[in-house]
Amino acid sequence: MENLGPHKNEQTLALIAATGATVRFLPAYSPDLNPIEMMWSKVKALLRTAEDDQWLTSP
């Protein structure tokens, strides 16, 4: 789980424990564990490349 305050609330943790599940918190910033970060990295790289190409072809 993320380190969001409500996720660490004692009541929330008790409800999760009551189901028999265990809670594991993610590190504060973990882009390798968040696939959307990798997608945005690729989108930004493509946009930079397109911007560079446009700069070279502009009169």
Secondary structure, DSSP 8 states (H G I E B T S, - for coil): ----GGGG-HHHHHHHHHTT-------SS-GGG-HHHHHHHHHHHHHHHHHHHHHHH--
